[in-house]
Amino acid sequence: MKQILPYISVGLDEGNRCVIVVEDYELFDFIEDFLGEECDLAYEYRISKERPGGEIITMFFPLGVAPEIIEASLANLSPAEVERVYKLNN
């Protein structure tokens, strides 16, 4: 996994499926909306894991979506905006 923004990592799972790991539900919602509405990149499914202070959400994308596509899309986000959204719950 490669951390590309605060609280956001991108990588491949064991089946070579691109995944994004987001360390907060509010931030996940923000990323989900951005990727879906602005970038037309919908994920197939997600899983979440509880942790003290919130959730960690993993988004799984279709096999044809490369991590580089996700990284390039997320590069359009400001780290300051990501931090602001994260701090809404943390």
Secondary structure, 3 states (H helix, E strand, C coil): CEEEECCEEEEECCCCCEEEEECCHHHHHHHHHHHHHHCCCCCCEEEEEEECCEEEEEEECCCCCCHHHHHHHHCCCCHHHHHHHHCCCC
